[in-house]
Amino acid sequence: MAEARADAAAPPAGRDLILEVRELTMRFGGLLAVDQVSFAADRGRITALIGPNGAGKTTVFNCITGFYRPTAGAILLRDAAGGVAELQGRPGHRIARAGVARTFQNTRLFPGMTALENLLVAQHVPLMAATGFGIGAVLGLSRYPRAERAAIEKARAWLDATGLLDRADDPAGALPYGAQRRLEIARAMCTEPILLCLDEPAAGLNPRESEELSALLLAIRDGQAAGRGRGCSILLIEHDMGVVMRISDRVVVLDHGRKIADGTPEQVRADPKVIAAYLGEGDEGEEDAA
Ligand SMILES: Nc1ncnc2c1ncn2[C@@H]1O[C@H](COP(=O)(O)OP(=O)(O)OP(=O)(O)O)[C@@H](O)[C@H]1O
């Protein structure tokens, strides 16, 4: 990873950070959606970003993943070897290449393609590279067949990990909602990210599906899913407090565009500012957390 800057080099002592968001600000005309928000995500951990509706969570996500160019602030991605990439203002495809994958509040699968094909499309970069971007194929040097076999193997491993192997040949659009959400996670994981960003992965799931999702995310964190062997840091926006409190290592709370709390699930749950922010929200998920 390149583009380290001297003032970006020093992480806070005692934490192995994968992501640092520093004084992030995002304005939409006269609306200050995110106001000097700073937080960090630890490597190999699950960090949840929570807050009432309109708090600015998705806007922070969109800045991290390159959908928005922030008005001000820095977003630093640190690889395990100590390299630092500044993400702010970079286009989404370069952020993806740096190792950040994301899912969306509303699934964005290719509905007419099969589940397996959706996972192969996610691997188009290594597959194209294996053809020598076409030139190798013309010269008969293509490593494509081997790369294609590896891509199919990886896709099938993630279909298995997400309980979708028996639906591999079904069109993604024909899958039940919960299965589509899992397929989105599988698709993101097929890009081999170092940071997986999930926007409300439990939205619309029933309690059993939420339990399964929690188990899947813990397995991804710990490198136990799909035989990956190495863990993956996760940044999660989630309204389902049952899921958040069950699986998060750290919770960051936003309200009206500002950070109001940051700590362990237990610390955040007991924080009067957080309780006040959620009062009157009527979020049934809060009851799960009690
Ligand atoms: N593209 C945009 N243009 C103008 N305003 C926007 C845009 N995106 C978000 N906003 C505004 O920014 C504020 C924060 O929105 P955001 O979607 O980030 O909140 P959120 O915490 O993700 O909310 P929710 O939990 O409801 O998804 C809201 O007032 C929203 O209306």
The ligand as an SDF file (V2000), in Angstrom:
LIG
                    3D

 31 33  0  0  0  0  0  0  0  0999 V2000
  -26.8330   12.8190   -0.7020 N   0  0  0  0  0  0  0  0  0  0  0  0
  -27.3730   13.5620    0.2540 C   0  0  0  0  0  0  0  0  0  0  0  0
  -27.8050   14.8190    0.0030 N   0  0  0  0  0  0  0  0  0  0  0  0
  -28.3420   15.5810    0.9730 C   0  0  0  0  0  0  0  0  0  0  0  0
  -28.4910   15.1830    2.2630 N   0  0  0  0  0  0  0  0  0  0  0  0
  -28.0810   13.9530    2.5630 C   0  0  0  0  0  0  0  0  0  0  0  0
  -27.4980   13.0690    1.6090 C   0  0  0  0  0  0  0  0  0  0  0  0
  -27.1720   11.9040    2.2190 N   0  0  0  0  0  0  0  0  0  0  0  0
  -27.5440   12.0410    3.4990 C   0  0  0  0  0  0  0  0  0  0  0  0
  -28.0890   13.2710    3.7060 N   0  0  0  0  0  0  0  0  0  0  0  0
  -28.5690   13.7870    4.9850 C   0  0  0  0  0  0  0  0  0  0  0  0
  -27.5240   13.6270    5.9150 O   0  0  0  0  0  0  0  0  0  0  0  0
  -28.0340   13.2690    7.2030 C   0  0  0  0  0  0  0  0  0  0  0  0
  -27.4100   11.9720    7.6470 C   0  0  0  0  0  0  0  0  0  0  0  0
  -27.9230   10.9350    6.8240 O   0  0  0  0  0  0  0  0  0  0  0  0
  -27.3920    9.4410    6.8770 P   0  0  0  0  0  0  0  0  0  0  0  0
  -28.1110    8.6720    5.8110 O   0  0  0  0  0  0  0  0  0  0  0  0
  -25.9110    9.4320    6.8360 O   0  0  0  0  0  0  0  0  0  0  0  0
  -27.8560    8.9830    8.3170 O   0  0  0  0  0  0  0  0  0  0  0  0
  -27.9310    7.5340    8.9390 P   0  0  0  0  0  0  0  0  0  0  0  0
  -27.4020    7.6480   10.3190 O   0  0  0  0  0  0  0  0  0  0  0  0
  -27.2870    6.5550    8.0370 O   0  0  0  0  0  0  0  0  0  0  0  0
  -29.4820    7.2840    8.9910 O   0  0  0  0  0  0  0  0  0  0  0  0
  -30.3580    5.9410    8.8360 P   0  0  0  0  0  0  0  0  0  0  0  0
  -30.1080    5.1580   10.0720 O   0  0  0  0  0  0  0  0  0  0  0  0
  -31.7420    6.4620    8.7620 O   0  0  0  0  0  0  0  0  0  0  0  0
  -29.9130    5.2470    7.5760 O   0  0  0  0  0  0  0  0  0  0  0  0
  -29.5570   13.1920    7.0510 C   0  0  0  0  0  0  0  0  0  0  0  0
  -30.0920   14.4410    7.4570 O   0  0  0  0  0  0  0  0  0  0  0  0
  -29.7380   12.9890    5.5690 C   0  0  0  0  0  0  0  0  0  0  0  0
  -30.9760   13.5060    5.1300 O   0  0  0  0  0  0  0  0  0  0  0  0
  1  2  1  0
  2  3  1  0
  2  7  2  0
  3  4  2  0
  4  5  1  0
  5  6  2  0
  6  7  1  0
  6 10  1  0
  7  8  1  0
  8  9  2  0
  9 10  1  0
 10 11  1  0
 11 12  1  0
 11 30  1  0
 12 13  1  0
 13 14  1  0
 13 28  1  0
 14 15  1  0
 15 16  1  0
 16 17  2  0
 16 18  1  0
 16 19  1  0
 19 20  1  0
 20 21  2  0
 20 22  1  0
 20 23  1  0
 23 24  1  0
 24 25  2  0
 24 26  1  0
 24 27  1  0
 28 29  1  0
 28 30  1  0
 30 31  1  0
M  END
$$$$
